Amino acid sequence: MDGLSKKEVAAAYLFGSAVINAPVVNDLDILLLVYPDIDKNIAYFDLSITKNQTYHIKTKKTIR
């Protein structure tokens, strides 16, 4: 599974500590806007799986 691509994502915004380059906290605040023709449920699932694989996060620890 490749996850989300540039073709699906209209915009992505980071919030909180990621924006101000503050010390790392145990969360990621992101607003992801997908194009209207993309199934938002599938996009969310793909993002969760990709994030978990990239950062080696167990699914049970993923905050939704």
C-alpha positions as CSV (number, residue, x, y, z in Angstrom):
1,M,0.0,0.0,0.0
2,D,1.5,3.3,-1.1
3,G,-0.7,5.5,1.1
4,L,-1.9,8.9,0.0
5,S,-0.3,10.6,-3.0
6,K,-0.1,14.2,-4.2
7,K,-3.0,13.4,-6.6
8,E,-5.3,12.9,-3.6
9,V,-4.2,15.6,-1.2
10,A,-5.4,19.1,-1.9
11,A,-3.6,20.7,1.1
12,A,-2.0,19.7,4.4
13,Y,-1.5,22.0,7.4
14,L,0.6,21.3,10.5
15,F,-0.4,22.7,13.9
16,G,1.1,23.0,17.4
17,S,4.7,22.1,18.2
18,A,5.5,21.0,14.6
19,V,4.9,24.6,13.4
20,I,7.0,26.5,15.9
21,N,9.8,23.9,15.9
22,A,9.2,23.3,19.6
23,P,10.4,20.1,21.5
24,V,8.7,17.0,20.3
25,V,5.5,16.0,22.0
26,N,3.7,12.7,21.5
27,D,1.2,13.8,18.9
28,L,1.0,15.1,15.4
29,D,-1.5,17.8,14.7
30,I,-2.3,17.9,11.0
31,L,-5.3,19.0,8.9
32,L,-5.4,17.1,5.6
33,L,-7.8,18.2,2.9
34,V,-8.4,15.7,0.1
35,Y,-10.1,16.5,-3.2
36,P,-13.9,16.1,-3.3
37,D,-13.9,12.9,-5.4
38,I,-11.6,11.0,-2.9
39,D,-13.3,8.8,-0.4
40,K,-12.4,10.4,2.9
41,N,-12.7,7.1,4.9
42,I,-10.2,5.4,2.6
43,A,-7.9,8.4,2.7
44,Y,-7.9,8.4,6.5
45,F,-7.2,4.7,6.6
46,D,-4.3,5.1,4.1
47,L,-2.9,8.0,6.1
48,S,-3.1,6.0,9.4
49,I,-1.4,2.9,7.9
50,T,1.4,4.9,6.2
51,K,2.0,6.9,9.4
52,N,2.2,3.8,11.5
53,Q,4.6,2.0,9.1
54,T,6.8,5.1,8.7
55,Y,7.2,5.8,12.5
56,H,6.8,2.1,13.6
57,I,3.7,2.9,15.7
58,K,1.6,0.0,16.9
59,T,-2.0,0.4,15.8
60,K,-3.3,0.2,19.3
61,K,-1.3,3.3,20.2
62,T,-2.6,5.4,17.3
63,I,-4.9,8.2,18.5
64,R,-7.8,8.9,16.2
